Amino acid sequence: MSDLKDILKLTLLEKKDVLIAIFFGFLAGIASVALMGSSGYLISKAALTSQMTTLVVMAACLKLFGFASALSRYGERLYSHRATFTMLSHLRVSFFERLSPLAPGIFSKYRSGDLLSRIVGDVESLQNFLLRVFYPPVVLGIVFLSAVFFTSFFSLGIAIVIFIGMLLTVVVVPALFASRKRRADGQVRAQRGNLAIEATEFLYGFRDLKIHQQLDAKEQQLNNDAVKYNEGQRKEGLEENLAQSINAFVALLVSFFVLGVGAYFVAAGELNGLYLAMLVMISIAAFENVAPMAAFPTYFEESRKAAVRLEEIVAEPTLSQGAGQMPSGPLDIRLEDASFQYPGENSLAVDGVSLRLKPGTKTAIVGPSGSGKSTLMQLLLNVFPLNQGQLSIGGKPVETLKQEAIWQEMNIVLQENHFFYGTIHSNLLIANPAVTDEQMIQVLTKVQLDILPLTMTVEEKGQNLSGGQKQRLAIARAMLRGKSLWLLDEPVSSVDSLTAQVIYQQMFQQNKGDLFVIISHDLAGLENMDQIVVMEKGRIVESGSYDELMEKKAYFYQLKAIENSVFS
Ligand SMILES: Nc1ncnc2c1ncn2[C@@H]1O[C@H](COP(=O)(O)OP(=O)(O)OP(=O)(O)O)[C@@H](O)[C@H]1O
């Protein structure tokens, strides 16, 4: 139950609705017991007496109990569902609030299909928590105890039999099945997760699978996962049927027992025969309400697993962040002796790097593929925590700053940029909601993309745009933010060099006081940079201005010579 503690807390935020639902549930249950009990009494009374007034009063009571039962059932459904859906919305909000600071690091641990299956499927599974786990035993317990209390006035023996039957059907049998289910360690949730993972991979990789003629194999794997999931569901259904049958069997047995014990007490003169039919009917009606308990073990285990799977994601350690805002005025970035190793990797991706980036300067980070340039950029963005060293922005250590406040001051272009299904306009708007159409057209002109109308449809992941157009749209987005820290990771790698130079010139000339950090594979055009940082195997092997590095005739000089010989 401790796994469901947080879900219970969220459910009880709607205490009023939960209490009203329990009240109506009790009324509905007790009214149906009273309906059956009074009909039993009416039958006996009609057989033994011809007193019309009693019969008329009893018949009116029957109608009243029938109405009360139906109306209360409606009230119960209304309030219990309202409480459930409000709980789900609290759950989604609180889950998202805890998940959001974990991005983007979370994507290296969980595959997107798995995350989707947990965020959608597991959250939805928890809609059964109140309706089928928490609430039925509470309501049934109260209804039974009331029935036992009422019965005890007529026959203590029958009251004890009903009480034992209640313990068996509401507590013992569901608890046995719940523990059996837990021991069996049903994998249905995990199987659903696997299916979602495979299905998203299938969709993401459809084109490549087709090109490499692997569609059939992947489809087969997907089918296998679907079969496993179906099989898991089938077994779960069988288990639920078994629990239902055993519970119904115990309930019927108890009702027969009540009849037998009652008949014995009547024969022994300890119970007035007039009440026997009423007590038997009370017992049958009370045990009829027990049916939902058959589903209890399934839903209990499902809710528990869903809660565990959700908690697993958000329990990841988050980057320690403060509440501080960024200082105003020109900002510098300082990295001191920074090292970082990806979790599970053997070597450092960034090893003892120190950097001083001043406002109004342009720094290029160059180096062979895999030398740690993008990782260094992620560290400057404060996406990953440093294993060693210190990062400060505007003179403040990043741990004291709010993560959003840091990103708010940056114009960022990454190697891969996401474009949402919509229009050019809607994709530019995410950079700055206050931006006007004229400003959008201006920046599109700066990145030489003004041939695309703002109303043009952008397909999912920008697949109707060329690689270079996507990069220029990402630069346009960064320009619209209008902040003073520019962090650009290979922003023009797919753009022809002439256009790339024009875009850079625009950017530099119009934002002279800003700080630029640009990762580039291309060693051409670096003469304009104030500082060039050359990386290899996670370390800075040399740094300086273009002229200094060329004069030094060391690493950068050799890279340049190789580039010239390749392209000459
Ligand atoms: N998410 C990750 N998890 C584990 N290792 C990673 C991850 N991303 C990068 N690496 C490793 O870290 C090292 C540095 O990679 P990084 O992407 O920073 O290099 P890079 O210089 O930007 O390369 P490129 O120029 O090809 O983009 C590489 O050895 C890479 O395999």
The ligand as a Gaussian input file, in Angstrom:
#p B3LYP/6-31G(d) Opt

LIG

0 1
 N       24.028000      10.768000     -24.475000
 C       25.249000      10.210000     -24.468000
 N       25.454000       9.137000     -23.684000
 C       26.663000       8.564000     -23.625000
 N       27.741000       8.993000     -24.327000
 C       27.582000      10.060000     -25.130000
 C       26.320000      10.716000     -25.236000
 N       26.464000      11.738000     -26.113000
 C       27.743000      11.717000     -26.500000
 N       28.417000      10.720000     -25.929000
 C       29.838000      10.398000     -26.073000
 O       30.587000      11.518000     -25.625000
 C       31.678000      11.766000     -26.471000
 C       31.636000      13.209000     -26.986000
 O       30.504000      13.323000     -27.817000
 P       30.042000      14.735000     -28.382000
 O       28.716000      14.560000     -29.028000
 O       30.157000      15.762000     -27.327000
 O       31.156000      14.983000     -29.487000
 P       31.213000      16.073000     -30.633000
 O       32.593000      16.596000     -30.629000
 O       30.123000      17.065000     -30.478000
 O       30.945000      15.169000     -31.907000
 P       30.306000      15.599000     -33.328000
 O       31.213000      16.625000     -33.915000
 O       30.322000      14.344000     -34.099000
 O       28.940000      16.122000     -33.064000
 C       31.610000      10.726000     -27.594000
 O       32.527000       9.703000     -27.281000
 C       30.195000      10.206000     -27.534000
 O       30.158000       8.835000     -27.864000

